[in-house]
Amino acid sequence: MIPSRIPLVFLLLLCLILVPATASLTKVANDAPIFIGERNLDLTACLNAHTVIAWWPAGSDRSGEPSKTLTISGDVTSFYVDPDIFTGYTGTWYSHDIKPDIPVLQVYQPQMDLSIWDVDANKDITGQSVPMSANITYHIDTNLYMALDYSKRPNYNPSDSFFTVKLMSPSGTNIPQIYTGNLGASTTQIINFDSNPLIKSSPYIWKNGPAWDRNAKSTDGSSVYPTGTYTFEVTQDLNHMSSSYNGTAAFGTITSGDKIVTFIADTFTTSPTVLPSLTAPVETVATTAGTTMPTQQVTVQPKATTVPKKTTYSPLPAEIALMGLGIAALVIAMRRKY
């Protein structure tokens, strides 16, 4: 009998683990941001026993009558931010049944968009073609990150990501992992695709995008990633928001739609080698008629170097030197005599 109870115990433990995580974003603090379309919100802390809330346009004088009021009846722990009521009335809502009027809610339309970025050029390349070797990533711009804040959602759990991103190959298959190099290489890493990002600021950037090597080869030498068009898509379902829009985004953005980038083969070019020429450039000479005629092309030849001959002197024989000394002495003696 005991073994038959093990699956039931396991199921109960699984429920205890999952229920707090899926319900942790429903409890909202006072004056917290909430989004049109959210369901099952616990507004106990926001309303603080107030039952009537009111809205004035931003910057208007609140001493007069509000533009819209809402009486909250029923269970305030399961509040629905109804698009039919709140669309067009975003911003601050105030308590209005007990003075003074104080802020109780900040209502936003959900906004979200994904774009594909060239990391090196730091520009949006969504819908464009880039080489296979380009470093790319995705950016998500959204205001929904405000829901992942301990001060506004006190039961927030770090596992409470409500975003889903998909990456599809040119053939339409899902890509759950990326490779940083050739398969089987010791330096190659296998990284899970960032499919459930925890977005706590905007824009959110896929940090491992530049590590994706689309020129990676399989062990048989074939390409892991073919050239062609790859598709990114991001969706979100904060507190079952998707069921509020019935597949449309009439009251806000709950999906960015398909965003594509086309990878093309890398092209490599080589510059021709230019050798120096000894041929002088062709010059033009103006004629009297105002026309120009090319002069004869002249080939410049290197000049020969002339080395001057060196003159050398040999010493006189000894007898000739003595004779010269004798003659010189005789001349001096004769000058003295006369």
C-alpha positions in Angstrom: 0.0 0.0 0.0 2.8 2.4 0.8 4.3 2.4 -2.7 1.0 3.2 -4.3 0.9 6.4 -2.3 4.2 7.7 -3.5 2.9 9.2 -6.8 0.1 11.0 -4.9 2.6 12.5 -2.4 4.9 13.5 -5.2 2.0 15.3 -7.0 1.1 17.2 -3.8 4.7 18.3 -3.3 4.8 19.5 -6.9 1.6 21.5 -6.4 3.0 23.2 -3.3 6.1 24.2 -5.3 4.2 25.5 -8.3 1.3 27.3 -6.8 3.3 30.1 -4.9 5.3 30.7 -8.1 2.3 31.2 -10.3 0.4 33.3 -7.9 3.2 35.5 -6.5 2.6 38.4 -8.9 -1.0 38.9 -8.1 -0.6 40.7 -4.8 -0.1 44.4 -5.4 1.3 47.1 -3.1 -0.2 50.5 -2.6 0.2 52.9 -5.6 1.8 50.1 -7.6 1.8 49.8 -11.4 -0.8 47.4 -12.8 -1.5 46.6 -16.5 -4.7 46.6 -18.4 -5.8 43.0 -18.9 -4.3 41.5 -15.7 -6.6 39.1 -13.8 -7.0 38.0 -10.2 -5.1 40.9 -8.6 -5.2 41.2 -4.9 -5.8 45.0 -4.3 -6.2 44.7 -0.5 -3.1 46.8 0.2 -3.8 49.3 -2.6 -7.4 50.1 -1.6 -7.0 50.0 2.2 -10.7 49.6 2.7 -11.7 52.2 0.0 -14.4 51.1 -2.4 -14.6 54.1 -4.8 -11.7 55.2 -7.0 -11.5 58.1 -9.4 -9.4 59.3 -12.4 -8.5 62.8 -13.5 -6.4 63.6 -16.6 -2.8 64.1 -15.8 -2.0 67.7 -14.7 -5.7 68.7 -14.2 -7.2 70.3 -11.1 -8.5 67.6 -8.9 -10.6 70.0 -6.9 -13.4 69.5 -9.4 -15.3 66.3 -10.4 -13.2 63.4 -11.7 -13.5 62.4 -15.3 -14.3 58.8 -14.3 -15.2 56.9 -11.1 -15.3 53.2 -10.4 -17.0 51.5 -7.5 -15.3 48.3 -6.6 -17.6 45.6 -5.3 -17.0 42.0 -4.7 -13.8 40.3 -3.9 -10.9 42.7 -4.0 -8.5 39.8 -3.9 -9.5 38.8 -7.4 -9.7 42.1 -9.3 -9.8 42.2 -13.1 -8.2 45.2 -14.9 -10.9 45.2 -17.5 -9.9 46.7 -20.9 -13.4 48.0 -21.4 -13.2 50.1 -18.3 -9.6 51.2 -18.1 -8.6 51.7 -21.7 -8.1 55.5 -22.2 -7.8 56.1 -18.5 -4.2 55.2 -17.8 -2.2 56.9 -15.1 -3.0 57.6 -11.5 -6.3 56.5 -9.8 -7.2 58.0 -6.5 -9.4 56.9 -3.6 -12.6 59.0 -3.7 -15.0 57.8 -1.0 -13.1 59.0 2.0 -11.2 62.3 2.0 -8.4 63.1 1.3 -8.1 61.6 -2.1 -4.8 59.5 -2.2 -3.2 57.6 -5.0 -4.1 53.9 -4.9 -3.2 52.6 -8.4 -1.0 53.3 -11.4 -2.6 51.9 -14.5 -0.6 51.2 -17.7 -1.3 49.8 -21.1 1.1 46.9 -21.7 3.7 47.7 -24.3 6.4 45.3 -25.7 8.5 45.0 -28.8 11.5 42.9 -29.9 14.2 44.1 -32.3 17.3 42.4 -33.7 20.5 44.2 -33.3 24.0 44.2 -34.9 26.3 44.4 -31.9 29.3 45.7 -33.8 27.5 48.4 -35.6 25.1 49.0 -32.7 22.0 49.4 -34.9 18.7 47.8 -35.5 18.9 45.2 -38.3 15.3 43.8 -38.0 14.2 42.6 -41.5 17.6 43.1 -43.0 20.3 40.8 -44.4 23.7 40.4 -42.7 26.7 38.1 -43.1 26.7 34.8 -41.2 29.7 36.1 -39.1 27.8 39.2 -37.9 27.5 39.5 -34.1 23.8 39.8 -33.3 21.5 39.8 -30.3 17.9 40.7 -29.5 16.5 43.7 -27.6 13.1 43.7 -25.8 11.6 47.1 -25.1 8.7 47.0 -22.6 7.1 48.7 -19.7 6.0 45.3 -18.2 9.4 45.0 -16.3 7.8 47.2 -13.6 5.8 44.1 -12.5 9.0 42.4 -11.4 9.7 44.6 -8.4 9.7 43.5 -4.8 8.5 46.9 -3.6 5.4 46.7 -5.9 4.7 43.0 -5.9 5.8 41.9 -2.5 5.4 38.2 -3.2 7.5 38.4 -6.4 9.6 35.3 -7.0 12.8 35.3 -9.2 11.3 32.4 -11.2 8.3 34.5 -12.2 9.2 35.3 -15.8 6.1 35.7 -17.9 8.0 36.4 -21.1 8.6 33.8 -23.8 11.0 34.2 -26.7 11.3 31.8 -29.6 14.0 31.5 -32.2 13.1 29.6 -35.4 15.4 28.3 -38.2 14.8 29.0 -41.9 13.0 25.6 -42.0 10.7 26.6 -39.2 12.2 24.4 -36.4 12.7 25.7 -32.9 16.3 26.4 -31.9 16.6 25.6 -28.1 20.4 25.9 -28.0 23.2 27.8 -29.7 26.8 26.6 -30.4 29.8 28.9 -29.9 32.0 26.9 -32.4 32.4 23.7 -34.3 30.8 20.6 -32.8 33.2 18.4 -30.9 35.8 21.2 -30.5 37.2 21.4 -27.0 36.5 25.2 -26.8 32.9 25.0 -28.1 30.1 25.7 -25.6 26.5 24.7 -25.8 24.3 27.5 -24.4 20.6 27.4 -23.9 18.7 30.0 -25.9 17.3 32.8 -23.7 13.7 31.7 -24.1 12.3 32.8 -20.7 14.1 36.1 -19.9 13.6 37.7 -16.5 13.2 41.3 -17.6 13.7 43.8 -14.8 14.7 46.8 -16.9 14.2 48.0 -20.4 15.6 47.5 -22.9 16.5 43.9 -22.1 19.5 42.5 -24.2 20.2 38.8 -24.8 23.7 38.8 -23.4 24.8 35.5 -25.1 23.7 36.5 -28.6 27.2 37.5 -29.8 28.5 34.1 -28.8 26.3 32.4 -31.4 28.6 31.0 -34.2 26.5 30.5 -37.3 29.5 29.3 -39.2 29.8 26.3 -36.8 30.4 22.9 -38.5 29.2 19.5 -37.6 31.6 16.6 -37.0 31.1 15.6 -40.7 31.9 19.1 -41.9 28.4 20.2 -42.7 27.0 23.5 -41.6 25.0 23.5 -38.3 23.2 26.7 -39.2 22.2 27.2 -42.9 21.9 30.5 -44.5 18.4 32.0 -44.8 15.8 33.8 -42.7 15.6 33.3 -38.9 12.6 34.4 -36.9 12.4 35.8 -33.4 9.1 36.1 -31.5 8.3 37.3 -28.0 5.0 36.9 -26.1 4.0 37.6 -22.5 1.2 36.4 -20.2 1.3 38.5 -17.0 -1.4 37.2 -14.8 -3.2 35.5 -17.7 -3.4 38.7 -19.6 -3.5 36.9 -23.0 -7.1 35.7 -22.2 -8.2 39.3 -21.8 -7.3 40.3 -25.4 -8.9 37.4 -27.2 -5.9 37.0 -29.5 -5.7 40.7 -30.4 -3.7 43.6 -29.1 -6.5 46.2 -29.3 -5.8 47.4 -25.7 -2.0 47.1 -25.6 0.9 45.0 -26.9 1.1 41.5 -25.6 3.2 40.1 -28.5 5.7 41.8 -30.8 4.9 39.6 -33.8 7.5 37.8 -35.9 10.8 39.6 -36.3 13.2 38.3 -38.9 16.8 38.6 -40.0 18.4 36.9 -43.0 21.9 35.5 -42.8 23.9 35.4 -46.0 27.2 33.8 -46.8 30.3 35.8 -45.9 32.2 37.2 -48.8 35.9 37.5 -48.8 37.9 39.8 -51.2 41.6 40.1 -51.9 43.4 43.2 -53.1 45.6 42.9 -56.2 49.3 43.3 -55.6 50.6 46.4 -57.4 54.3 46.2 -58.4 56.3 49.5 -58.9 57.0 50.5 -62.5 60.1 52.2 -63.9 58.0 53.6 -66.7 57.6 57.4 -66.3 54.0 58.6 -66.5 52.7 59.9 -69.8 52.6 63.7 -69.9 50.5 65.9 -72.2 51.7 68.9 -74.1 49.4 71.7 -75.1 49.5 72.6 -78.8 48.7 75.9 -80.4 45.3 74.6 -81.4 44.3 74.1 -77.8 44.5 70.3 -78.0 46.7 68.1 -76.0 49.0 65.4 -77.4 50.7 62.7 -75.5 54.4 62.9 -75.5 56.5 59.9 -76.2 56.7 57.5 -73.4 60.2 57.4 -71.9 61.6 54.5 -70.0 63.8 55.7 -67.2 67.1 53.9 -67.0 69.2 53.9 -63.9 72.3 56.1 -64.2 75.7 54.5 -64.2 77.9 55.5 -61.3 81.3 56.9 -62.4 84.1 56.3 -59.8 87.1 58.7 -60.2 90.5 57.1 -60.6 92.8 57.5 -57.6 96.3 58.9 -58.4 99.2 57.3 -56.6 102.8 58.5 -56.3 105.9 56.3 -56.0 108.9 57.6 -54.0 112.0 58.9 -55.9 115.2 56.7 -56.1 117.8 57.6 -53.4 120.6 58.7 -55.9 118.3 61.2 -57.6 117.2 62.6 -54.2 120.9 63.1 -53.3 121.7 64.8 -56.6 118.8 67.2 -56.0 120.2 68.1 -52.6 123.6 68.7 -54.0 122.4 71.1 -56.7 120.3 73.0 -54.2 123.4 73.4 -51.9 125.5 74.7 -54.9 122.9 77.3 -55.8 122.8 78.6 -52.2 126.7 78.8 -52.1 126.9 80.8 -55.3 124.3 83.3 -54.1 126.3 83.9 -51.0 129.5 84.5 -53.0 128.0 87.2 -55.1 
